[in-house]
Amino acid sequence: MPRAIWTGSISFGLVTVPVGLYSATEDHTVHFHQYQRGTTDRIRYQRINERTGEEVAFRDIVRGHEEDGQTVIIEPAELDEIAPGRSRSIEVIAFVDLDEIDPIHYQKTYWLAPAKEENGKVYALLSAAMESTGRVAIANFVLRGKQYLAAVRASDGVLSLETLFYADEIRSPREQLDFLPEAEHDADSRELDMARTLIESMSAPWRPDDYRDTYTDRVRQLIEDKRAGNEVQAAPEAPEATEVTDLLEALRRSVEARRADTGAA
């Protein structure tokens, strides 16, 4: 069994369940080291005291906050002391419908499992109750020195926890982005009708296994080609932006191509 990255408990009402938090996803990205060009000499990073120029051991590093020319030093233990539940409690605030949560709030998914076998009954009870009501638990908890809003879901007898962005952490697109068009469209326009037709022709059921990280595949192929001394195959250039005058024709050709592909399939 993998090692829990966090241990504590989830509490709803006066009921508390000891749990462990486990990563639900993994990264398949090809990771690189850094080297000096023309050599195979690795580049290393060190924690250097900018005043003395000496390296500092990780155990001797604390946090600090600078404001108005003054630096306030904070010890890791002091952060733990002020954390809700001393950083070891997932405190349920409310239960909501899953459809009410905008996906923009989601950050990262984890699994929750009972900390010990004897905690399984209460864990199973919470999971079954949440599944039967179709509700998601909204909670606060602290992970690695940061408090998160979280959504705890139940599916097939397993609880998952998804960290969420707080509302004030989400930027307003119309305040941040330039050149956004108005949200009004002519519902009778030929372009809109053709765009709808294209969307319908490309509609499909959600099957996660149908999709793959093709860029990582290309990176692995690049490594193999360079190792073997083969010529590197460049990817096609990105398409140019569609001009407004060509929009209807581009949509029409897209629909025809899609229909042809579907017919061939």
Buried (B, 14 or more C-beta within 10 A) or exposed (E): EEEBEBEBBBBBEEEBBBBBBBBBEEEEEBEEEEEEEEEEEEEEEEEEEEEEEEEEEEEEEEEEEEEEEEEEEEEEEEBEEEBEBEBBBBBBEEBEEEEEBEEEBEEEBBBBBBBEEEBEEBBBEBBEEBBEEEBBBBBBBBBEEEEBBBBBBBEEEBBBBBBBBEEEEEEEEEEEEEEEEEEEEEEEEEBEEBBEBBEEBEEEEEEEEEEEEEEEEEBEEBEEEEEEEEEEEEEEEEEEEEEEEEBBEBBBEBBEEBEEEEEEE
